[in-house]
Amino acid sequence: MEIGRIQGPGLAGQTGAAAAKPVGGGFADLLGKAIGQLQSVSDTADQKVNALATGQDVELHDVMLALETESIAISLATQVRNKAVEAYQEVFRMQM
């Protein structure tokens, strides 16, 4: 995953429509890309498992690596989701 710059040096003094437009996309774009990557990892693992189950020429270690990669990616996504929910609940509990 590529991480872009938050703000370029030339954007510090801009106001109006030019400053309001995010340079690298917003949080929704980042979240969408991450979910797409997670889906891609899962699809790859499923393809390798199906190929192994149907008797195609697939190395067992490639299948196991794909499954472990999928498992780690899903675990990471679950932890990120849990932290986001905790942060939301913390903000919701704040008194104003």
C-alpha positions as CSV (number, residue, x, y, z in Angstrom):
1,M,0.0,0.0,0.0
2,E,1.4,3.4,-1.0
3,I,1.1,6.3,1.4
4,G,0.9,9.7,-0.1
5,R,2.0,13.0,1.3
6,I,-0.5,14.8,3.6
7,Q,0.1,18.3,2.1
8,G,2.6,19.6,-0.4
9,P,4.7,22.7,0.4
10,G,2.9,24.7,-2.3
11,L,-0.6,24.1,-0.8
12,A,-0.1,25.7,2.5
13,G,-1.4,29.1,1.6
14,Q,-4.3,28.1,-0.7
15,T,-7.8,28.7,0.2
16,G,-11.2,28.1,-1.4
17,A,-12.0,25.3,-3.8
18,A,-8.3,24.5,-4.6
19,A,-7.5,23.8,-0.9
20,A,-10.8,21.9,-0.3
21,K,-10.0,19.2,-2.9
22,P,-8.0,16.4,-1.4
23,V,-4.8,15.7,-3.3
24,G,-4.5,12.0,-2.9
25,G,-8.2,11.2,-2.2
26,G,-9.9,10.9,1.1
27,F,-10.4,8.3,3.7
28,A,-13.2,6.6,1.7
29,D,-10.8,6.1,-1.2
30,L,-8.1,4.6,1.0
31,L,-10.6,2.3,2.7
32,G,-12.0,1.2,-0.7
33,K,-8.5,0.4,-2.0
34,A,-7.7,-1.6,1.2
35,I,-10.9,-3.6,0.9
36,G,-10.1,-4.2,-2.8
37,Q,-6.7,-5.5,-1.9
38,L,-8.1,-7.7,0.8
39,Q,-10.6,-9.1,-1.8
40,S,-7.8,-9.7,-4.3
41,V,-5.8,-11.7,-1.7
42,S,-8.8,-13.7,-0.8
43,D,-9.6,-14.5,-4.4
44,T,-6.1,-15.6,-5.1
45,A,-6.2,-18.0,-2.2
46,D,-9.5,-19.4,-3.3
47,Q,-8.2,-19.9,-6.8
48,K,-5.2,-21.8,-5.6
49,V,-7.3,-24.0,-3.2
50,N,-9.7,-24.8,-6.1
51,A,-6.8,-25.6,-8.4
52,L,-5.3,-28.0,-5.8
53,A,-8.7,-29.6,-5.1
54,T,-9.4,-30.2,-8.8
55,G,-6.0,-31.9,-9.3
56,Q,-4.3,-29.1,-11.3
57,D,-0.5,-28.7,-11.2
58,V,-0.2,-26.4,-8.2
59,E,2.5,-26.6,-5.6
60,L,1.3,-27.3,-2.1
61,H,3.5,-24.7,-0.5
62,D,2.1,-22.0,-2.8
63,V,-1.4,-22.9,-1.7
64,M,-0.3,-22.7,2.0
65,L,1.4,-19.4,1.5
66,A,-1.7,-18.0,-0.1
67,L,-3.9,-19.2,2.7
68,E,-1.6,-17.8,5.4
69,T,-1.4,-14.5,3.5
70,E,-5.2,-14.4,3.4
71,S,-5.4,-15.2,7.1
72,I,-3.0,-12.5,8.1
73,A,-4.8,-9.9,5.9
74,I,-8.2,-10.8,7.4
75,S,-6.7,-10.6,10.9
76,L,-5.2,-7.2,10.2
77,A,-8.5,-5.9,8.7
78,T,-10.4,-7.2,11.7
79,Q,-8.0,-5.4,14.1
80,V,-8.2,-2.2,12.2
81,R,-12.0,-2.4,12.2
82,N,-12.0,-3.0,16.0
83,K,-9.7,0.0,16.6
84,A,-12.0,2.2,14.4
85,V,-15.0,1.1,16.3
86,E,-13.3,1.8,19.6
87,A,-12.3,5.2,18.5
88,Y,-15.8,6.0,17.3
89,Q,-17.2,4.8,20.7
90,E,-14.6,7.0,22.5
91,V,-15.6,10.1,20.5
92,F,-19.3,9.3,21.1
93,R,-18.7,9.2,24.8
94,M,-17.0,12.6,24.9
95,Q,-18.8,15.3,26.7
96,M,-19.2,18.7,25.2
